[in-house]
Amino acid sequence: MTSPSDSLPPGRDLTSPDSSHDEAGDRQFSTNLARGLDVLRAFSASEPVLTNRAISDRTGLPKATVSRLTYTLSLYGYLIQEESGAFRLGTALLGLSHPVLTSMPIRQVARPFLQALAAETGFTVNLAVCERVSAFHIDTVRVDLVNPYLPDVGTVSPLLHSTIGRALILGHAGTDRERLLNRIKVRVPQSFDAGMQLLADDAKLFQTNGYCRARGPWLADIDAIAVPLPLPRRLQPAAINCTVSINAPHRARLELSANSLKATAQALADAYSHAAGQTR
């Protein structure tokens, strides 16, 4: 079983700045800060420990620059240096993520809905939002113990190549969707055409059946269905999915659970819209 980070389509880092941004001509742009963030983004779940040389290779930054950045980040606890001299991410980063998670009321509203859906279906259920050209998981409920795909908060999936990502795209309306697709085309051109075919297939399925379905090479040993939350346009798009191993006996129930998934999405959207003081 490959991890999600091992299976990303080729292209730029999913969380790096937009390639269309003119950094050289932007007087407000901080190159040092951007380089420090590049260093932190070099780490992944599949490669949590990196040397300065490995970071240099991943980021394209000179090794001397990387050495200064890793030293400074270590002083602030964002990196931890091991006895071997290599680095791993430090727990100080959790102090940055916690305020982000607590400022997302959809997580608090969604939890009982996700738990109820997981208990009813027996599938792993995930909630994700759109961040640049990625689907970011912000909550997960795991009841399917044979499911090898166990995402955690912060797991990143490519929008066009994951089921929940395509649901997020379809959750964008009109010009918002067009801008998002243009951004993906600029950021990950190598996999854009193949991803657009997957999206076209799911758009047809969504129009007739109201959900997206796992397809393509992304996490090929996992089956999934996903739907966007029918939220007001002023709220950030979100989507939920049900996932199951392709070898699990209860995989046959996945499509039969589509109505429950759609009903949960509607109920969650209504509750979140009310909590956010919005009207649909």
For each residue, the residues with C-beta under 8 A, 3 or more apart:
1: 148 149 221
2: 6 7 219
3: 6 7 44 45 46
4: 7 8 45 149 151 155 156 157 219
5: 8 44 45 46 156
6: 2 3 46
7: 2 3 4 217 218 219
8: 4 5 11 14 156 158
9: 158 160 161 188 190 191 194 195 218
10: 188 190 191
11: 8 187 188 189 190 191
12: 16 19 187 188
13: 16 41
14: 8 132 133 134 156 158 187 188
15: 41 131 132 134 156
16: 12 13 19 38 41
17: 21 23 34
18: 21 132 183 186 187
19: 12 16 186 187
20: 186
21: 17 18 26
22: 25 26
23: 17 26 29 31 34
24:
25: 22
26: 21 22 23 29
27:
28:
29: 23 26 34
30: 33 34
31: 23 34 35
32: 35 36
33: 30 36 37
34: 17 23 29 30 31 37 38
35: 31 32 38 39 59 61 65 69
36: 32 33 39 40 69 72 73
37: 33 34 40 41
38: 16 34 35 41 42 59 61
39: 35 36 42 55 59 61 66 69 70 73 79
40: 36 37 43 73 78 79 89 93
41: 13 15 16 37 38
42: 38 39 50 54 55 58 59
43: 40 47 48 50 88 89
44: 3 5 47 48
45: 3 4 5 48
46: 3 5 6
47: 43 44 50 54
48: 43 44 45 88 89
49: 82 86 87 88
50: 42 43 47 54 55 58 86 87 88
51: 54 55 85 86 87
52: 55 56 63 66 67 70 87
53: 56 57 63
54: 42 47 50 51 57 58 86
55: 39 42 50 51 52 58 59 61 66 70 87
56: 52 53 59 60 61 62 63 66
57: 53 54 60
58: 42 50 54 55
59: 35 38 39 42 55 56 66
60: 56 57
61: 35 38 39 55 56 65 66 69
62: 56 65 66
63: 52 53 56 66 67
64: 67 68
65: 35 61 62 68 69
66: 39 52 55 56 59 61 62 63 69 70
67: 52 63 64 70 71
68: 64 65 71 72
69: 35 36 39 61 65 66 72 73
70: 39 52 55 66 67 73 74 79 81 87
71: 67 68 74 75
72: 36 68 69 75 76
73: 36 39 40 69 70 76 78 79 90
74: 70 71 77 78 79 80 81 87 90
75: 71 72
76: 72 73 92
77: 74 80 90 91 92
78: 40 73 74 89 90 92 93
79: 39 40 70 73 74 87 88 89 90
80: 74 77 87 88 89 90 91
81: 70 74 85 86 87
82: 49 85 86 87 88
83:
84:
85: 51 81 82
86: 49 50 51 54 81 82
87: 49 50 51 52 55 70 74 79 80 81 82
88: 43 48 49 50 79 80 82
89: 40 43 48 78 79 80 93
90: 73 74 77 78 79 80 93
91: 77 80 94 95
92: 76 77 78 95 96
93: 40 78 89 90 96 97
94: 91 97 98
95: 91 92 98
96: 92 93 99 100
97: 93 94 100 101 154
98: 94 95 101 102
99: 96 102 103
100: 96 97 103 104
101: 97 98 104 107 138 153
102: 98 99
103: 99 100
104: 100 101 107 129 138
105: 108 109 272 275 276
106: 109 110 127 129 138 236 238 272
107: 101 104 110 111 127 138 139
108: 105 111
109: 105 106 113 268 271 272 275
110: 106 107 113 114 127 139 240 268 272
111: 107 108 114 115 139
112: 115 116
113: 109 110 116 117 264 267 268 271
114: 110 111 117 118 125 126 127 139 140 141 240 264
115: 111 112 118 119 141
116: 112 113 119 120 264
117: 113 114 120 121 125 141 240 242 260 261 264
118: 114 115 121 122 123 124 125 141 142 143 144
119: 115 116 122 143
120: 116 117 257 260
121: 117 118 125 242 253 257 260 261
122: 118 119 143 144 250 253
123: 118 143 144 147 242 243 244 250 254 257
124: 118 140 141 142 143 144 147 149 150 242 243 244
125: 114 117 118 121 140 141 240 241 242 243
126: 114 137 139 140 141 151 164 240 241 243
127: 106 107 110 114 137 138 139 140 238 239 240
128: 135 136 137 138 157 164 165 168 238 239 240 241
129: 104 106 135 136 138 168 236 237 238 239
130: 134 135 136 159 168 169 171 172 180 236 237
131: 15 134 135 136
132: 14 15 18 183 187
133: 14 158 159 180 183 184 187 188
134: 14 15 130 131 156 157 158 159 165
135: 128 129 130 131 156 157 158 159 162 164 165 168 239
136: 128 129 130 131 154 155 156
137: 126 127 128 140 151 152 153 154 155 156 157
138: 101 104 106 107 127 128 129 153
139: 107 110 111 114 126 127 153
140: 114 124 125 126 127 137 150 151 152 153 155
141: 114 115 117 118 124 125 126
142: 118 124 145 147 150
143: 118 119 122 123 124
144: 118 122 123 124 147 243 244 245 248 250
145: 142
146: 245 247 248
147: 123 124 142 144 150 222 243 244 245 248
148: 1 221 222 245
149: 1 4 124 219 221 222 243 245
150: 124 140 142 147
151: 4 126 137 140 155 157
152: 137 140 155
153: 101 137 138 139 140
154: 97 136 137
155: 4 136 137 140 151 152
156: 4 5 8 14 15 134 135 136 137
157: 4 128 134 135 137 151 161 162 164 165 218
158: 8 9 14 133 134 135 161 162 165 188 191 195 218
159: 130 133 134 135 162 165 166 168 169 180 184 195
160: 9 165 166 169 184 188 191 192 194 195 196 198 199
161: 9 157 158 165 191 194 195 198 216 217 218
162: 135 157 158 159 165 166 218 219
163: 166 167 202 212 213 214 215 224 225 226 241
164: 126 128 135 157 167 168 212 224 226 239 240 241
165: 128 134 135 157 158 159 160 161 162 168 169
166: 159 160 162 163 169 170 198 199 202 212 226
167: 163 164 170 171 202 206 211 212 226 227 228 239 241
168: 128 129 130 135 159 164 165 171 172 228 237 238 239
169: 130 159 160 165 166 172 177 180 181 199
170: 166 167 177 199 202 203 206 212 228
171: 130 167 168 228 229 231 237 238 239
172: 130 168 169 176 177 180 237
173: 176 177 233
174: 177 178
175: 178 179
176: 172 173 179 180 233
177: 169 170 172 173 174 180 181
178: 174 175 181 182
179: 175 176 182 183
180: 130 133 159 169 172 176 177 183 184
181: 169 177 178 184 185 196
182: 178 179 185 186
183: 18 132 133 179 180 186 187
184: 133 159 160 180 181 187 188 192 195
185: 181 182 188 189 192
186: 18 19 20 182 183 189
187: 11 12 14 18 19 132 133 183 184
188: 9 10 11 12 14 133 158 160 184 185 191 192 195
189: 11 185 186 192
190: 9 10 11
191: 9 10 11 158 160 161 188 194 195
192: 160 184 185 188 189 195 196
193: 196 197
194: 9 160 161 191 197 198 216
195: 9 158 159 160 161 184 188 191 192 198 199
196: 160 181 192 193 199 200
197: 193 194 200 201
198: 160 161 166 194 195 201 202 215 216
199: 160 166 169 170 195 196 202 203
200: 196 197 203 204
201: 197 198 204 205 215
202: 163 166 167 170 198 199 205 206 212 213 215
203: 170 199 200 206 207
204: 200 201 207 208
205: 201 202 208 209 211 212 213
206: 167 170 202 203 209 210 211 212
207: 203 204
208: 204 205
209: 205 206 258
210: 206 227 258 262
211: 167 205 206 225 226 227 258 261 262
212: 163 164 166 167 170 202 205 206 225 226 227
213: 163 202 205 223 224 225
214: 163 218 219 222 223 224 225 243
215: 163 198 201 202
216: 161 194 198 220
217: 7 161 220
218: 7 9 157 158 161 162 214
219: 2 4 7 149 162 214 222
220: 216 217 246
221: 1 148 149 245 246 247
222: 147 148 149 214 219 243 244 245 246
223: 213 214 243 244 245 246 251 254
224: 163 164 213 214 241 242 243 244 254
225: 163 211 212 213 214 241 242 254 255 257 258 261
226: 163 164 166 167 211 212 239 240 241 242 261
227: 167 210 211 212 239 240 241 261 262 265
228: 167 168 170 171 231 237 238 239 265
229: 171 237 238 239 240 265 268 269 272
230: 265 266 269 280
231: 171 228 235 236 237 238 269 272 273 278 280
232: 235 273 278 279 280
233: 173 176
234: 278
235: 231 232 272 273 276 278
236: 106 129 130 231
237: 129 130 168 171 172 228 229 231
238: 106 127 128 129 168 171 228 229 231
239: 127 128 129 135 164 167 168 171 226 227 228 229 265
240: 110 114 117 125 126 127 128 164 226 227 229 261 264 265 268
241: 125 126 128 163 164 167 224 225 226 227 261
242: 117 121 123 124 125 224 225 226 254 257 261
243: 123 124 125 126 144 147 149 214 222 223 224
244: 123 124 144 147 222 223 224 248 250 251 254
245: 144 146 147 148 149 221 222 223 248 251
246: 220 221 222 223 251
247: 146 221 251
248: 144 146 147 244 245 251
249: 252
250: 122 123 144 244 253
251: 223 244 245 246 247 248 254
252: 249 256
253: 121 122 250 256 257
254: 123 223 224 225 242 244 251 257 258
255: 225 258
256: 252 253 259
257: 120 121 123 225 242 253 254 260 261
258: 209 210 211 225 254 255 261 262
259: 256 262 263
260: 117 120 121 257 263 264
261: 117 121 211 225 226 227 240 241 242 257 258 264 265
262: 210 211 227 258 259 265 266
263: 259 260 266 267
264: 113 114 116 117 240 260 261 267 268
265: 227 228 229 230 239 240 261 262 268 269
266: 230 262 263 269 270
267: 113 263 264 270 271
268: 109 110 113 229 240 264 265 271 272
269: 229 230 231 265 266 272 273 280
270: 266 267 273 274 280
271: 109 113 267 268 274 275
272: 105 106 109 110 229 231 235 268 269 275 276
273: 231 232 235 269 270 276 278 279 280
274: 270 271 277 278
275: 105 109 271 272
276: 105 235 272 273
277: 274
278: 231 232 234 235 273 274
279: 232 273
280: 230 231 232 269 270 273
